[in-house]
Amino acid sequence: MAVVKHKRSKYWQIVISQGSKKPQLWISSKTEDYKKAVRKEAELQAQYRGDQTREETFAQIDRIMGYDKAKDSVGKKSLLLEEAWDAYISLPDVTPSEGHAKKQCNDFKRFVAWLNENWPVIKTLKEVERKQAFEYMKQLRANSKTGKSYNNVRGNINTIFGTLIEEA
């Protein structure tokens, strides 16, 4: 294990090597103080010394960091569109600012409302296809005053769907 500062994060990260041909596991210490991050790393190391297999160790890390709960809520076979925003924002890796989160939420809720109006049969995340997304974006483009607002909405919806589908 190691404590490092990633250039794109204000928090110290705890890096755990999972062995060759497997990606490193980066866990946010959720602190800007190096000494607190080192203490958190020491706590993790103390918990994982013993007769645990590698898989048990990483499962325990997931439990501590809350990844297992978030993946359970997202990994349902049929995540309802109405529940999708709550599942997205509850993921540990998702940390938008308060203002950006409101914009993302509003853009996503408008898309879901449009889907309910134009495609009432679609109720779950996995039922949404490119066809519906392109139709919504085409309508948005026609009604949008600027290209920037169109691109922002497109980016917000793409981020939310991409993250939820990746986690599922």
C-alpha positions in Angstrom: 0.0 0.0 0.0 1.0 3.6 -0.6 -0.3 7.0 0.0 -0.1 9.3 -3.0 -1.5 12.6 -4.1 -3.2 12.4 -7.5 -2.8 15.6 -9.6 -6.6 15.8 -10.3 -7.7 15.3 -6.7 -7.4 17.5 -3.6 -7.5 14.3 -1.4 -4.7 11.9 -0.7 -5.2 8.4 -2.3 -4.4 5.0 -0.9 -3.1 2.8 -3.7 -3.2 -0.9 -3.3 -1.5 -3.2 -5.8 -3.7 -6.2 -6.7 -0.9 -8.1 -8.5 0.3 -8.4 -12.1 -2.2 -8.0 -14.9 -4.7 -6.4 -12.5 -5.3 -2.7 -12.1 -4.2 -0.9 -9.0 -7.0 -0.1 -6.5 -7.2 3.6 -5.7 -9.1 4.5 -2.5 -9.7 8.1 -1.6 -8.7 8.9 2.0 -11.3 11.7 1.8 -8.8 14.0 3.6 -6.4 16.7 2.5 -4.2 16.1 5.5 -1.3 13.7 4.7 -0.9 12.5 8.3 -4.6 11.5 8.5 -4.3 9.7 5.1 -1.3 7.7 6.5 -3.3 6.8 9.6 -6.1 5.6 7.4 -3.7 3.5 5.4 -2.2 2.0 8.6 -5.7 1.1 9.7 -6.4 -0.6 6.4 -3.1 -2.5 6.7 -3.8 -3.6 10.3 -7.3 -4.9 9.3 -5.9 -7.0 6.4 -3.0 -8.7 8.1 -3.9 -12.3 8.8 -5.3 -15.3 7.1 -7.4 -13.6 4.5 -7.2 -14.4 0.8 -6.7 -11.6 -1.6 -10.3 -11.7 -2.7 -11.6 -11.5 0.9 -9.3 -8.5 1.5 -10.6 -6.6 -1.5 -14.2 -7.5 -0.6 -13.6 -6.0 2.8 -12.2 -2.9 1.3 -15.3 -2.6 -0.8 -17.5 -2.9 2.3 -15.5 -0.3 4.2 -15.5 2.2 1.4 -19.2 1.6 0.6 -18.7 0.3 -3.0 -20.7 -2.9 -2.4 -23.8 -1.0 -1.4 -23.6 1.4 -4.3 -23.0 -1.5 -6.8 -25.9 -3.4 -5.4 -28.3 -0.5 -6.0 -27.0 0.0 -9.5 -26.4 -3.6 -10.4 -30.1 -4.5 -10.3 -31.3 -6.1 -13.5 -34.0 -3.5 -14.0 -33.0 -0.2 -12.4 -36.1 2.1 -12.7 -35.5 5.4 -14.4 -37.0 7.2 -11.4 -34.4 5.5 -9.1 -31.5 6.0 -11.5 -30.5 9.5 -10.2 -30.4 8.4 -6.6 -28.3 5.3 -7.5 -25.9 7.5 -9.5 -25.4 10.1 -6.8 -24.9 7.4 -4.2 -21.9 6.0 -6.0 -18.7 6.7 -4.1 -16.8 7.8 -7.2 -19.4 10.4 -8.1 -18.6 13.7 -6.4 -19.9 16.7 -8.4 -20.2 20.1 -6.8 -23.6 21.0 -5.4 -24.3 23.4 -8.3 -23.2 20.9 -11.0 -25.2 18.1 -9.3 -28.4 20.2 -9.5 -27.8 20.8 -13.2 -27.2 17.1 -13.8 -30.3 16.2 -11.8 -32.5 18.7 -13.7 -31.2 17.6 -17.1 -31.7 13.9 -16.2 -35.2 14.5 -14.8 -36.2 16.4 -18.0 -34.9 13.5 -20.1 -36.9 11.0 -18.0 -40.0 13.1 -18.2 -39.6 13.3 -22.0 -39.2 9.5 -22.1 -42.4 9.1 -20.0 -44.3 11.3 -22.4 -43.0 10.0 -25.7 -42.0 6.4 -24.9 -44.3 5.4 -21.9 -43.3 1.8 -22.3 -39.7 2.5 -21.2 -39.5 2.2 -17.4 -35.9 0.9 -16.8 -32.4 2.1 -17.5 -31.6 -0.9 -19.7 -34.6 -0.3 -22.0 -33.3 3.1 -23.1 -31.7 2.8 -26.6 -29.7 5.1 -28.8 -32.8 5.7 -30.9 -34.6 7.5 -28.0 -31.5 9.4 -26.9 -30.9 10.7 -30.5 -34.6 11.7 -30.8 -34.4 13.6 -27.5 -31.1 15.3 -28.5 -32.6 16.2 -31.9 -35.6 17.9 -30.2 -33.3 19.6 -27.7 -31.1 20.9 -30.5 -34.1 22.4 -32.2 -35.3 24.1 -29.0 -31.9 25.1 -27.7 -30.8 28.7 -28.0 -27.1 28.0 -27.8 -24.8 25.2 -28.7 -23.2 25.3 -25.3 -26.4 24.5 -23.4 -27.1 21.7 -25.8 -23.6 20.3 -25.2 -23.9 20.7 -21.4 -27.1 18.7 -21.4 -25.7 16.1 -23.7 -22.6 15.7 -21.5 -24.6 15.5 -18.3 -26.9 12.8 -19.6 -24.1 10.9 -21.2 -22.1 11.0 -17.9 -25.0 9.7 -15.8 -25.9 6.9 -18.2 -22.3 5.9 -18.9 -21.5 5.7 -15.2 -24.7 3.7 -14.3 -24.2 1.3 -17.2 -20.5 0.8 -16.4 -21.4 0.0 -12.8 -24.3 -2.4 -13.7 
